[in-house]
Amino acid sequence: RLEEELGQKRPLTGWEEGGKCKLPEFAWHDWGKVQVDRVLDLMDIDYLRLANLGTDATYKTLVWNLSQNVDRTTGSVKPGICPCLTPSMVPYVTNRGGPLVGLEALALQGIPVEDLLLTRESEDQMADLAGNAMTSTVVGACVMAALIVAQD
């Protein structure tokens, strides 16, 4: 905050020491209440960074990885682009005010969730699966490259 001259305000979360936070009206409040202070502070820092660039993150679809340290790139570089999904990440969607759920993470990896029968898997298990998956476009490119090499 000091190096980037962001100040001490907490405009997105309004959190106070001890876990009290007040997310925007549209946000997932139950989720916000159980987050640790470090995650809430990172949300405000990411919000302030974008505000300094003239962007209100609550009106753009950005995915922030709240499991990263503040000195790392923690979010989407461009609106609508999702960062790399990892098993232990805490993906937060800014214009929705809540995390990606397991099915959404699987769909972002190109897994056809409408064709799956997911009845016993928890949200954490689906998020782990998505974080350990390789995007279908990457697999497709690798298969095409292998077929081209095999032809020669």
N, CA, C and O of each residue as an XYZ file, in Angstrom:
608
protein
N       0.822     -1.191      0.000
C       0.000      0.000      0.000
C       0.864      1.251      0.000
O       0.585      2.211     -0.718
N       1.913      1.232      0.810
C       2.770      2.406      0.931
C       3.541      2.664     -0.359
O       3.572      3.792     -0.851
N       4.173      1.604     -0.916
C       4.962      1.752     -2.141
C       4.118      2.235     -3.315
O       4.581      3.037     -4.127
N       2.903      1.759     -3.405
C       2.033      2.115     -4.530
C       1.146      3.322     -4.219
O       0.323      3.728     -5.039
N       1.327      3.889     -3.020
C       0.567      5.058     -2.580
C      -0.938      4.831     -2.703
O      -1.661      5.657     -3.259
N      -1.398      3.686     -2.169
C      -2.811      3.336     -2.233
C      -3.598      3.850     -1.032
O      -4.827      3.905     -1.074
N      -2.907      4.220      0.022
C      -3.592      4.693      1.219
C      -4.112      3.538      2.053
O      -3.844      2.374      1.756
N      -4.855      3.866      3.096
C      -5.345      2.852      4.024
C      -6.841      2.568      3.884
O      -7.396      1.790      4.660
N      -7.488      3.183      2.916
C      -8.928      2.978      2.749
C      -9.233      1.548      2.328
O      -8.404      0.858      1.736
N     -10.439      1.131      2.650
C     -10.906     -0.218      2.309
C     -12.263     -0.093      1.603
O     -13.294     -0.484      2.150
N     -12.247      0.456      0.386
C     -13.505      0.815     -0.285
C     -14.355     -0.366     -0.748
O     -15.572     -0.225     -0.867
N     -13.762     -1.505     -1.006
C     -14.526     -2.652     -1.497
C     -15.103     -3.475     -0.351
O     -16.266     -3.878     -0.390
N     -14.291     -3.721      0.661
C     -14.711     -4.633      1.729
C     -15.133     -3.927      3.005
O     -15.933     -4.463      3.771
N     -14.611     -2.739      3.245
C     -14.911     -2.037      4.484
C     -14.548     -2.836      5.722
O     -15.142     -2.641      6.782
N     -13.574     -3.740      5.600
C     -13.257     -4.635      6.715
C     -12.549     -3.895      7.839
O     -11.876     -2.884      7.637
N     -12.728     -4.436      9.011
C     -12.079     -3.937     10.219
C     -11.352     -5.098     10.873
O     -11.693     -6.260     10.650
N     -10.352     -4.782     11.677
C      -9.614     -5.833     12.385
C     -10.598     -6.725     13.121
O     -11.527     -6.235     13.763
N     -10.398     -8.026     13.030
C     -11.261     -8.955     13.724
C     -12.297     -9.615     12.834
O     -13.145    -10.360     13.325
N     -12.246     -9.357     11.531
C     -13.090    -10.099     10.611
C     -14.398     -9.462     10.207
O     -15.170    -10.091      9.483
N     -14.691     -8.250     10.635
C     -15.933     -7.604     10.248
C     -15.744     -6.961      8.872
O     -14.817     -6.176      8.672
N     -16.626     -7.297      7.927
C     -16.517     -6.695      6.598
C     -17.899     -6.362      6.058
O     -18.902     -6.953      6.459
N     -17.928     -5.399      5.137
C     -19.186     -5.000      4.510
C     -18.938     -4.900      3.012
O     -18.497     -3.870      2.503
N     -19.230     -5.990      2.324
C     -19.085     -6.021      0.869
C     -20.219     -5.236      0.221
O     -21.209     -4.926      0.884
N     -20.091     -4.906     -1.084
C     -21.184     -4.212     -1.778
C     -22.484     -5.020     -1.707
O     -22.459     -6.226     -1.463
N     -23.605     -4.356     -1.919
C     -24.920     -4.991     -1.808
C     -25.057     -6.253     -2.648
O     -25.649     -7.236     -2.203
N     -24.513     -6.230     -3.858
C     -24.682     -7.351     -4.788
C     -23.799     -8.552     -4.448
O     -23.971     -9.624     -5.028
N     -22.867     -8.390     -3.527
C     -21.853     -9.416     -3.264
C     -22.392    -10.566     -2.416
O     -23.461    -10.483     -1.811
N     -21.613    -11.629     -2.399
C     -21.910    -12.838     -1.641
C     -21.418    -12.612     -0.210
O     -20.264    -12.910      0.100
N     -22.274    -12.093      0.656
C     -21.889    -11.662      2.005
C     -21.450    -12.812      2.900
O     -20.497    -12.663      3.665
N     -22.122    -13.953      2.821
C     -21.723    -15.091      3.662
C     -20.306    -15.527      3.350
O     -19.555    -15.896      4.253
N     -19.932    -15.488      2.074
C     -18.572    -15.853      1.678
C     -17.584    -14.835      2.233
O     -16.538    -15.209      2.765
N     -17.908    -13.561      2.110
C     -17.015    -12.507      2.577
C     -16.757    -12.556      4.070
O     -15.654    -12.254      4.526
N     -17.773    -12.935      4.833
C     -17.646    -12.955      6.295
C     -16.658    -14.004      6.794
O     -16.108    -13.859      7.886
N     -16.426    -15.046      6.021
C     -15.528    -16.113      6.476
C     -14.099    -15.960      5.945
O     -13.249    -16.811      6.210
N     -13.831    -14.895      5.207
C     -12.488    -14.689      4.668
C     -11.574    -14.084      5.731
O     -12.011    -13.301      6.573
N     -10.308    -14.461      5.674
C      -9.322    -13.928      6.617
C      -8.961    -12.501      6.225
O      -9.205    -12.080      5.094
N      -8.380    -11.762      7.163
C      -8.041    -10.358      6.929
C      -7.130    -10.176      5.722
O      -7.275     -9.207      4.977
N      -6.186    -11.105      5.521
C      -5.254    -10.992      4.397
C      -5.999    -10.999      3.065
O      -5.665    -10.223      2.170
N      -6.997    -11.859      2.922
C      -7.774    -11.946      1.687
C      -8.588    -10.669      1.486
O      -8.641    -10.136      0.378
N      -9.212    -10.182      2.539
C     -10.000     -8.959      2.435
C      -9.117     -7.766      2.073
O      -9.508     -6.920      1.269
N      -7.922     -7.700      2.670
C      -7.001     -6.616      2.362
C      -6.552     -6.692      0.907
O      -6.450     -5.667      0.233
N      -6.284     -7.897      0.425
C      -5.876     -8.068     -0.970
C      -6.985     -7.626     -1.922
O      -6.707     -7.033     -2.965
N      -8.237     -7.910     -1.571
C      -9.354     -7.470     -2.404
C      -9.358     -5.942     -2.526
O      -9.553     -5.400     -3.614
N      -9.144     -5.262     -1.410
C      -9.116     -3.800     -1.443
C      -7.913     -3.272     -2.204
O      -8.025     -2.286     -2.931
N      -6.769     -3.914     -2.045
C      -5.568     -3.478     -2.767
C      -5.766     -3.642     -4.269
O      -5.442     -2.735     -5.035
N      -6.291     -4.780     -4.699
C      -6.560     -4.983     -6.128
C      -7.563     -3.955     -6.646
O      -7.412     -3.426     -7.747
N      -8.584     -3.680     -5.841
C      -9.597     -2.696     -6.225
C      -8.964     -1.309     -6.380
O      -9.231     -0.609     -7.357
N      -8.124     -0.912     -5.412
C      -7.479      0.400     -5.457
C      -6.489      0.512     -6.611
O      -6.366      1.573     -7.222
N      -5.785     -0.573     -6.912
C      -4.862     -0.562     -8.050
C      -5.608     -0.244     -9.339
O      -5.158      0.571    -10.144
N      -6.746     -0.890     -9.525
C      -7.533     -0.644    -10.732
C      -8.166      0.744    -10.713
O      -8.268      1.393    -11.754
N      -8.586      1.198     -9.547
C      -9.168      2.537     -9.436
C      -8.151      3.598     -9.850
O      -8.513      4.593    -10.477
N      -6.883      3.389     -9.502
C      -5.829      4.317     -9.906
C      -5.672      4.368    -11.425
O      -5.201      5.365    -11.972
N      -6.071      3.280    -12.107
C      -6.015      3.233    -13.569
C      -7.327      3.681    -14.201
O      -7.478      3.659    -15.423
N      -8.275      4.088    -13.359
C      -9.552      4.574    -13.866
C     -10.585      3.489    -14.113
O     -11.527      3.704    -14.875
N     -10.434      2.326    -13.485
C     -11.359      1.218    -13.687
C     -12.058      0.871    -12.382
O     -11.415      0.726    -11.342
N     -13.375      0.739    -12.442
C     -14.142      0.276    -11.293
C     -14.356     -1.225    -11.464
O     -15.129     -1.655    -12.320
N     -13.673     -2.011    -10.651
C     -13.688     -3.473    -10.795
C     -15.066     -4.076    -10.589
O     -15.317     -5.190    -11.049
N     -15.968     -3.375     -9.912
C     -17.294     -3.934     -9.682
C     -18.164     -3.885    -10.934
O     -19.243     -4.476    -10.961
N     -17.705     -3.186    -11.965
C     -18.450     -3.106    -13.222
C     -17.756     -3.856    -14.348
O     -18.194     -3.774    -15.496
N     -16.693     -4.580    -14.052
C     -15.948     -5.362    -15.038
C     -15.861     -6.803    -14.554
O     -15.767     -7.056    -13.353
N     -15.892     -7.742    -15.485
C     -15.731     -9.144    -15.112
C     -14.240     -9.465    -15.061
O     -13.598     -9.675    -16.090
N     -13.714     -9.497    -13.859
C     -12.320     -9.846    -13.616
C     -12.293    -11.000    -12.631
O     -13.167    -11.107    -11.771
N     -11.296    -11.862    -12.753
C     -11.130    -12.958    -11.795
C      -9.815    -12.721    -11.066
O      -8.744    -12.717    -11.674
N      -9.910    -12.523     -9.763
C      -8.728    -12.311     -8.921
C      -8.401    -13.592     -8.187
O      -9.295    -14.263     -7.671
N      -7.123    -13.935     -8.135
C      -6.666    -15.080     -7.360
C      -6.268    -14.576     -5.980
O      -5.163    -14.066     -5.794
N      -7.160    -14.717     -5.026
C      -6.938    -14.169     -3.691
C      -6.056    -15.052     -2.813
O      -5.821    -14.725     -1.650
N      -5.569    -16.162     -3.351
C      -4.658    -17.001     -2.573
C      -3.210    -16.554     -2.750
O      -2.325    -17.049     -2.052
N      -2.955    -15.636     -3.663
C      -1.592    -15.153     -3.926
C      -1.216    -14.035     -2.961
O      -2.081    -13.412     -2.344
N       0.076    -13.793     -2.840
C       0.554    -12.676     -2.043
C       0.322    -11.376     -2.799
O       0.180    -11.377     -4.022
N       0.285    -10.292     -2.084
C      -0.033     -8.995     -2.657
C       1.001     -8.543     -3.699
O       0.668     -7.781     -4.606
N       2.245     -9.006     -3.574
C       3.285     -8.573     -4.506
C       3.284     -9.355     -5.814
O       4.121     -9.095     -6.679
N       2.376    -10.297     -5.979
C       2.263    -11.061     -7.215
C       1.062    -10.565     -7.999
O       0.144     -9.976     -7.430
N       1.066    -10.795     -9.277
C      -0.107    -10.466    -10.079
C      -1.219    -11.396     -9.630
O      -1.087    -12.616     -9.724
N      -2.304    -10.831     -9.145
C      -3.335    -11.649     -8.530
C      -4.616    -11.716     -9.334
O      -5.563    -12.385     -8.920
N      -4.673    -11.050    -10.456
C      -5.938    -11.057    -11.177
C      -5.793    -11.029    -12.669
O      -4.691    -11.073    -13.217
N      -6.929    -10.955    -13.310
C      -6.980    -10.873    -14.750
C      -6.265     -9.615    -15.210
O      -6.387     -8.558    -14.591
N      -5.531     -9.733    -16.283
C      -4.895     -8.563    -16.861
C      -5.930     -7.765    -17.648
O      -5.906     -6.534    -17.657
N      -6.833     -8.477    -18.305
C      -7.873     -7.837    -19.095
C      -9.234     -8.353    -18.645
O      -9.357     -9.507    -18.236
N     -10.261     -7.498    -18.718
C     -11.610     -7.970    -18.357
C     -12.029     -9.160    -19.221
O     -11.770     -9.189    -20.424
N     -12.674    -10.133    -18.596
C     -13.168    -11.302    -19.311
C     -12.149    -12.405    -19.497
O     -12.484    -13.460    -20.036
N     -10.915    -12.196    -19.069
C      -9.860    -13.212    -19.186
C      -9.598    -13.789    -17.802
O      -9.370    -13.048    -16.846
N      -9.630    -15.092    -17.701
C      -9.416    -15.753    -16.413
C      -7.946    -16.150    -16.276
O      -7.358    -16.669    -17.225
N      -7.343    -15.910    -15.099
C      -5.964    -16.357    -14.908
C      -5.911    -17.883    -14.795
O      -6.945    -18.550    -14.773
N      -4.716    -18.410    -14.726
C      -4.522    -19.852    -14.585
C      -5.216    -20.344    -13.318
O      -5.017    -19.796    -12.233
N      -6.027    -21.377    -13.470
C      -6.715    -21.966    -12.318
C      -5.809    -22.999    -11.669
O      -5.244    -23.856    -12.348
N      -5.675    -22.913    -10.354
C      -4.868    -23.881     -9.612
C      -5.749    -24.513     -8.532
O      -6.763    -23.929     -8.151
N      -5.379    -25.691     -8.037
C      -6.221    -26.371     -7.049
C      -6.461    -25.576     -5.768
O      -7.537    -25.670     -5.177
N      -5.480    -24.802     -5.337
C      -5.629    -24.123     -4.048
C      -6.011    -22.648     -4.170
O      -6.005    -21.922     -3.176
N      -6.338    -22.209     -5.364
C      -6.622    -20.787     -5.526
C      -7.986    -20.409     -4.951
O      -8.864    -21.253     -4.772
N      -8.133    -19.120     -4.671
C      -9.405    -18.556     -4.223
C      -9.831    -17.582     -5.324
O      -9.505    -16.397     -5.255
N     -10.558    -18.067     -6.339
C     -10.916    -17.204     -7.463
C     -12.146    -16.346     -7.140
O     -13.211    -16.869     -6.812
N     -11.983    -15.027     -7.237
C     -13.043    -14.079     -6.912
C     -13.453    -13.347     -8.191
O     -12.607    -12.791     -8.892
N     -14.744    -13.349     -8.489
C     -15.273    -12.662     -9.668
C     -15.764    -11.289     -9.225
O     -16.693    -11.185     -8.424
N     -15.145    -10.249     -9.743
C     -15.360     -8.903     -9.218
C     -16.764     -8.353     -9.436
O     -17.317     -7.731     -8.529
N     -17.355     -8.559    -10.601
C     -18.670     -7.950    -10.838
C     -19.806     -8.761    -10.218
O     -20.953     -8.314    -10.205
N     -19.496     -9.932     -9.712
C     -20.489    -10.739     -9.014
C     -20.307    -10.645     -7.504
O     -21.259    -10.822     -6.744
N     -19.087    -10.367     -7.077
C     -18.834    -10.228     -5.653
C     -18.722    -11.543     -4.924
O     -19.067    -11.628     -3.745
N     -18.249    -12.566     -5.596
C     -18.115    -13.873     -4.961
C     -17.148    -14.754     -5.723
O     -16.621    -14.357     -6.762
N     -16.912    -15.956     -5.206
C     -15.948    -16.857     -5.826
C     -16.534    -17.603     -7.021
O     -17.751    -17.675     -7.195
N     -15.643    -18.153     -7.835
C     -16.077    -19.125     -8.838
C     -16.473    -20.385     -8.094
O     -15.782    -20.789     -7.159
N     -17.549    -21.002     -8.479
C     -17.905    -22.285     -7.873
C     -17.304    -23.395     -8.727
O     -16.846    -23.153     -9.843
N     -17.310    -24.609     -8.196
C     -16.655    -25.735     -8.861
C     -17.080    -25.961    -10.299
O     -16.230    -26.153    -11.168
N     -18.385    -25.941    -10.568
C     -18.864    -26.158    -11.937
C     -18.367    -25.085    -12.893
O     -18.034    -25.380    -14.040
N     -18.316    -23.839    -12.425
C     -17.828    -22.747    -13.275
C     -16.348    -22.926    -13.588
O     -15.913    -22.675    -14.712
N     -15.581    -23.355    -12.606
C     -14.152    -23.585    -12.825
C     -13.941    -24.713    -13.832
O     -13.068    -24.624    -14.695
N     -14.741    -25.770    -13.721
C     -14.636    -26.870    -14.687
C     -14.994    -26.376    -16.094
O     -14.315    -26.716    -17.063
N     -16.052    -25.581    -16.203
C     -16.467    -25.060    -17.515
C     -15.388    -24.161    -18.113
O     -15.169    -24.185    -19.324
N     -14.709    -23.364    -17.279
C     -13.625    -22.510    -17.785
C     -12.470    -23.324    -18.348
O     -11.728    -22.840    -19.203
N     -12.310    -24.552    -17.877
C     -11.259    -25.424    -18.387
C     -11.688    -26.161    -19.649
O     -10.920    -26.949    -20.200
N     -12.902    -25.911    -20.106
C     -13.375    -26.560    -21.324
C     -13.986    -27.920    -21.088
O     -14.239    -28.659    -22.040
N     -14.226    -28.263    -19.840
C     -14.835    -29.553    -19.512
C     -16.346    -29.422    -19.697
O     -16.952    -28.514    -19.126
N     -16.964    -30.299    -20.473
C     -18.405    -30.181    -20.749
C     -19.248    -30.574    -19.530
O     -19.675    -31.722    -19.410
N     -19.482    -29.621    -18.634
C     -20.156    -29.919    -17.368
C     -21.593    -30.399    -17.567
O     -22.130    -31.110    -16.718
N     -22.218    -30.016    -18.680
C     -23.592    -30.462    -18.918
C     -23.653    -31.961    -19.229
O     -24.716    -32.570    -19.109
N     -22.531    -32.561    -19.625
C     -22.473    -33.990    -19.931
C     -22.027    -34.841    -18.737
O     -22.038    -36.069    -18.816
N     -21.637    -34.201    -17.644
C     -21.133    -34.923    -16.478
C     -22.246    -35.190    -15.487
O     -23.193    -34.413    -15.368
N     -22.118    -36.294    -14.783
C     -23.043    -36.612    -13.705
C     -22.295    -36.373    -12.394
O     -21.598    -37.249    -11.882
N     -22.461    -35.167    -11.873
C     -21.757    -34.776    -10.652
C     -22.771    -34.737     -9.520
O     -23.552    -33.793     -9.401
N     -22.750    -35.770     -8.693
C     -23.740    -35.839     -7.614
C     -23.108    -35.858     -6.225
O     -23.691    -35.339     -5.273
N     -21.937    -36.445     -6.103
C     -21.318    -36.582     -4.784
C     -20.095    -35.700     -4.604
O     -19.544    -35.626     -3.506
N     -19.668    -35.039     -5.650
C     -18.463    -34.230     -5.573
C     -18.761    -32.913     -4.869
O     -19.762    -32.254     -5.152
N     -17.886    -32.545     -3.957
C     -18.050    -31.272     -3.252
C     -17.523    -30.138     -4.127
O     -16.863    -30.374     -5.139
N     -17.821    -28.912     -3.727
C     -17.302    -27.743     -4.446
C     -15.775    -27.769     -4.460
O     -15.155    -27.473     -5.481
N     -15.172    -28.125     -3.326
C     -13.710    -28.186     -3.242
C     -13.139    -29.243     -4.178
O     -12.112    -29.010     -4.815
N     -13.787    -30.402     -4.270
C     -13.307    -31.452     -5.169
C     -13.406    -31.017     -6.629
O     -12.498    -31.282     -7.418
N     -14.496    -30.356     -6.990
C     -14.627    -29.887     -8.380
C     -13.601    -28.797     -8.689
O     -13.039    -28.768     -9.783
N     -13.356    -27.904     -7.732
C     -12.346    -26.870     -7.932
C     -10.951    -27.491     -8.055
O     -10.141    -27.041     -8.865
N     -10.670    -28.525     -7.250
C      -9.392    -29.232     -7.358
C      -9.244    -29.877     -8.728
O      -8.180    -29.811     -9.344
N     -10.309    -30.496     -9.196
C     -10.278    -31.119    -10.522
C     -10.013    -30.072    -11.593
O      -9.204    -30.296    -12.494
N     -10.686    -28.932    -11.501
C     -10.489    -27.864    -12.484
C      -9.064    -27.329    -12.410
O      -8.457    -27.044    -13.442
N      -8.527    -27.192    -11.204
C      -7.170    -26.682    -11.043
C      -6.111    -27.641    -11.540
O      -5.014    -27.220    -11.908
N      -6.423    -28.923    -11.554
C      -5.476    -29.922    -12.037
C      -5.699    -30.281    -13.499
O      -4.947    -31.076    -14.063
N      -6.721    -29.705    -14.116
C      -7.043    -30.021    -15.512
C      -6.189    -29.182    -16.452
O      -5.656    -28.138    -16.077
N      -6.077    -29.662    -17.667
C      -5.414    -28.892    -18.707
C      -6.503    -28.435    -19.670
O      -7.353    -29.228    -20.076
N      -6.477    -27.174    -20.027
C      -7.498    -26.602    -20.886
C      -7.595    -27.380    -22.191
O      -6.578    -27.755    -22.776
N      -8.815    -27.618    -22.642
C      -9.046    -28.428    -23.839
C      -8.376    -27.835    -25.073
O      -7.963    -28.587    -25.955
N      -8.257    -26.524    -25.164
C      -7.597    -25.921    -26.332
C      -6.104    -26.244    -26.343
O      -5.513    -26.415    -27.409
N      -5.493    -26.328    -25.160
C      -4.079    -26.685    -25.080
C      -3.888    -28.145    -25.481
O      -2.968    -28.474    -26.228
N      -4.756    -29.011    -24.984
C      -4.678    -30.429    -25.338
C      -4.865    -30.595    -26.840
O      -4.134    -31.355    -27.475
N      -5.839    -29.890    -27.414
C      -6.082    -29.964    -28.858
C      -4.862    -29.534    -29.666
O      -4.517    -30.178    -30.657
N      -4.206    -28.449    -29.250
C      -3.015    -27.970    -29.953
C      -1.877    -28.985    -29.854
O      -1.150    -29.200    -30.824
N      -1.723    -29.605    -28.695
C      -0.672    -30.616    -28.516
C      -0.932    -31.849    -29.378
O      -0.008    -32.393    -29.982
N      -2.184    -32.287    -29.435
C      -2.532    -33.432    -30.256
C      -2.283    -33.132    -31.729
O      -1.736    -33.970    -32.446
N      -2.680    -31.940    -32.191
C      -2.439    -31.554    -33.588
C      -0.951    -31.518    -33.894
O      -0.523    -32.008    -34.938
N      -0.160    -30.945    -32.999
C       1.279    -30.890    -33.217
C       1.888    -32.287    -33.292
O       2.763    -32.544    -34.118
N       1.420    -33.192    -32.421
C       1.927    -34.566    -32.430
C       1.567    -35.262    -33.735
O       2.392    -35.986    -34.292
N       0.363    -35.058    -34.229
C      -0.062    -35.687    -35.489
C       0.745    -35.147    -36.657
O       1.111    -35.903    -37.557
N       1.023    -33.873    -36.657
C       1.821    -33.277    -37.750
C       3.247    -33.820    -37.729
O       3.800    -34.150    -38.779
N       3.846    -33.916    -36.537
C       5.198    -34.447    -36.396
C       5.224    -35.917    -36.808
O       6.175    -36.365    -37.450
N       4.192    -36.662    -36.445
C       4.137    -38.094    -36.770
C       4.011    -38.330    -38.276
O       4.462    -39.358    -38.782
N       3.409    -37.395    -38.984
C       3.260    -37.502    -40.441
C       4.608    -37.432    -41.150
O       4.827    -38.101    -42.160
N       5.493    -36.627    -40.619
C       6.811    -36.429    -41.249
C       7.644    -37.607    -40.987
O       8.794    -37.659    -41.423
